[in-house]
Amino acid sequence: MSAEPEATASYIEDEFRRDTNYIDDRITVDARDGWPVEPGRYRLIASRACPWANRSIIVRRLLGLEDAISMGIAGPTHDWRSWTFDLDPGGVDPVLRIPRLRDAFLARYPDYPRGITVPAMVEIETGKVVTNDFKRITLDMSTEWSAYHRDGAPELYPEPLRDEIDSVSQQVYTDVNNAVYEAGFAGTVAAYTRAYDKLFSRLDWLSERLETQRYLVGDTITEADVRLFTTLARFDPVYHNHFKCNRNKLAEMPVLWAYARDLFQTPGFGDTTDFVHIKRHYYEVHRDINPTGIVPLGPDLSNWLTPHFREELGGSPFGDGTPPGPPPQHERVDPDHNPLLR
């Protein structure tokens, strides 16, 4: 596997195994780990290229936490050391004043031995990373930061549905979110075949589930939908070709394709998606898979804007709430990178 600070990984019998040993400190109302919920104290560092980080960008925007938690965006490419802030003037994050996310990890752990991953929450005053546990970051945005949610914010992790959300999310993580990587970085045909079969078996299961209901759990968008969306958004531009997940394109799976378009056209999802960053990251960084670093010009993305008709199944994205307003000007995706914004 090439240098990729999305996660460190290992191989067992030529199977890609993601290192999930993240910094598991939490930012909570009761400050149980020493990190209290406090507006303006932390900065979310993310990359629009990374599906795990894109989740945190979506959840932050859906809940209206822009004023409570600032955000820095790393560039789509990096070397073995870490994500960089090459999109900012001088290549330095304007708030943390560092050129690499690695600096925040080393500020807390001078001998930090693992991958420098996004998303990461960094304490602004000390410049120290607090956590890079991507699963917990978004859940805590929903639960621990509720006092700072915008009026009309959706309940992405409603208590009565948490067991079902957790169950579905775990299956999506194991068999979809991570399975595309297992296929792409497989060391043998056998390992690739296992990952490929697992992936498409789960996608077929999801298609059946979503054929009669608009969202994965309940009648509104939840954390489970956010977790599936970021993989689906990358499927045709990257995973179908780059990771050899080519039984079908997403656009050839009618139910999942309509579901993905429904979410894409929902404020907070499509308007945080940067297809140029996505393609540049995978095709330029993974030189062991794509030695030339050439980024494909396609696919045509205008089909993301076609009608999906999913509203006929009932439900509504925000329930009794409201969609978020436009993102802050400095956080908007380049319109040339997304057909929704042109």
C-alpha positions, -999 to 999 in steps of 0.1 A, spaced: 0 0 0 13 35 -9 17 62 17 -19 72 27 -25 89 59 -62 80 58 -51 52 80 -22 29 86 -27 -7 75 -12 -41 75 -16 -73 55 -26 -107 68 -25 -134 41 -25 -106 15 -57 -90 29 -57 -53 36 -64 -47 73 -71 -11 84 -55 0 117 -84 13 137 -65 22 168 -73 59 169 -68 85 196 -101 78 213 -103 109 236 -137 125 234 -149 161 236 -179 159 260 -202 181 280 -188 166 313 -152 168 301 -147 131 311 -115 130 291 -104 165 299 -118 181 268 -150 201 275 -175 211 249 -167 248 243 -174 268 212 -143 282 196 -119 259 214 -114 233 187 -108 231 150 -119 203 128 -93 193 102 -107 175 73 -101 168 36 -128 168 10 -110 139 -7 -113 115 22 -146 97 27 -141 94 65 -134 131 68 -162 141 44 -187 126 69 -176 151 96 -179 180 71 -215 169 63 -226 164 99 -211 197 110 -230 215 83 -263 196 88 -262 205 125 -251 241 120 -219 238 140 -199 262 118 -197 289 145 -190 265 173 -163 244 156 -140 260 130 -128 240 101 -95 237 82 -94 219 48 -63 199 39 -53 195 2 -63 164 -17 -27 151 -20 1 144 5 33 124 9 41 98 35 44 123 63 9 138 65 -19 158 50 -8 194 41 -25 228 40 -14 236 5 -48 251 -3 -41 280 22 -19 310 15 17 301 22 7 264 27 -1 271 64 -34 266 82 -45 302 90 -57 293 126 -33 266 138 -3 281 119 10 248 109 19 234 74 11 198 81 -15 180 102 14 159 115 25 189 136 -7 188 157 -2 151 164 35 156 173 26 185 195 7 161 217 27 129 211 63 136 201 68 100 191 33 94 176 37 60 158 6 57 137 -10 72 106 -18 109 106 -55 107 97 -84 130 90 -108 140 104 -90 152 134 -101 176 162 -74 199 173 -74 222 204 -66 257 189 -48 272 219 -23 243 224 -22 231 188 -26 196 201 -47 169 184 -76 158 207 -90 129 187 -90 113 152 -116 87 160 -138 94 129 -167 73 140 -170 90 174 -164 125 162 -197 127 142 -217 109 169 -204 134 195 -213 163 172 -249 150 173 -250 143 211 -225 163 230 -227 195 210 -265 196 209 -267 229 228 -250 246 198 -271 230 170 -289 254 147 -326 258 149 -343 231 128 -312 208 128 -320 171 122 -317 144 147 -290 123 131 -286 99 160 -321 98 177 -320 77 209 -349 53 200 -331 43 167 -295 41 179 -293 3 181 -306 0 145 -284 28 133 -253 12 150 -262 -22 135 -267 -9 99 -237 14 102 -214 -14 112 -225 -36 83 -220 -6 59 -185 0 74 -174 -36 72 -189 -46 39 -189 -13 19 -169 16 33 -139 -6 41 -145 -34 15 -137 -11 -14 -102 -6 1 -99 -43 7 -106 -49 -29 -83 -21 -41 -53 -30 -20 -57 -68 -21 -24 -86 -25 -38 -117 -42 -67 -127 -64 -82 -147 -36 -82 -117 -12 -96 -94 -40 -124 -119 -48 -134 -121 -11 -136 -83 -8 -154 -80 -41 -180 -106 -33 -186 -91 2 -190 -56 -13 -215 -64 -39 -235 -88 -17 -239 -60 8 -248 -35 -20 -275 -59 -31 -288 -61 4 -289 -23 7 -307 -21 -26 -334 -44 -13 -337 -25 20 -339 9 2 -364 -3 -24 -393 3 0 -379 30 23 -364 63 15 -336 62 42 -316 35 58 -332 39 93 -365 57 100 -382 84 79 -354 110 80 -317 112 73 -295 97 101 -259 90 108 -263 58 88 -271 76 56 -241 100 60 -218 70 64 -231 52 32 -233 84 11 -196 92 11 -187 58 -4 -214 60 -30 -203 94 -40 -168 81 -48 -180 48 -64 -181 57 -101 -154 84 -101 -129 62 -82 -138 28 -68 -153 12 -99 -121 16 -119 -93 24 -95 -102 -2 -69 -116 -27 -95 -150 -27 -79 -165 -31 -114 -194 -56 -113 -217 -26 -117 -213 12 -117 -234 29 -91 -254 44 -120 -262 8 -131 -278 0 -97 -312 17 -99 -322 18 -63 -288 28 -48 -283 53 -76 -317 70 -69 -309 70 -32 -275 85 -37 -289 113 -60 -316 120 -34 -290 126 -7 -267 145 -31 -295 169 -39 -302 174 -2 -284 205 13 -254 194 33 -245 164 12 -238 173 -24 -227 208 -16 -199 195 5 -187 170 -22 -156 179 -42 -152 155 -71 -119 170 -82 -103 166 -48 -117 131 -46 -102 120 -80 -69 138 -74 -63 121 -41 -69 85 -52 -52 87 -86 -23 108 -76 -14 94 -42 -19 57 -49 11 53 -72 13 15 -65 -22 12 -81 -18 41 -106 19 45 -113 15 74 -138 -5 95 -115 -28 104 -144 -63 115 -132 -91 104 -154 -112 132 -170 -145 113 -166 -170 103 -157 -197 128 -167 -212 139 -134 -242 158 -147 -264 127 -141 -262 134 -103 -288 162 -110 -314 140 -126 -348 134 -108 -347 106 -83 -384 103 -74 -375 90 -39 -400 113 -23 -427 90 -35 -416 65 -7 -426 91 20 -404 105 47 -385 138 44 -348 145 49 -352 169 79 -385 157 94 -400 186 112 -368 205 109 -353 226 81 -324 223 57 -292 242 65 -286 276 48 -258 282 24 -223 273 37 -200 302 47 -183 317 16 -148 305 26 -161 269 30 -178 266 -3 -167 239 -28 -153 253 -61 -183 253 -85 -160 238 -112 -156 207 -90 -193 199 -86 -222 200 -111 -246 209 -83 -229 242 -78 -226 255 -113 
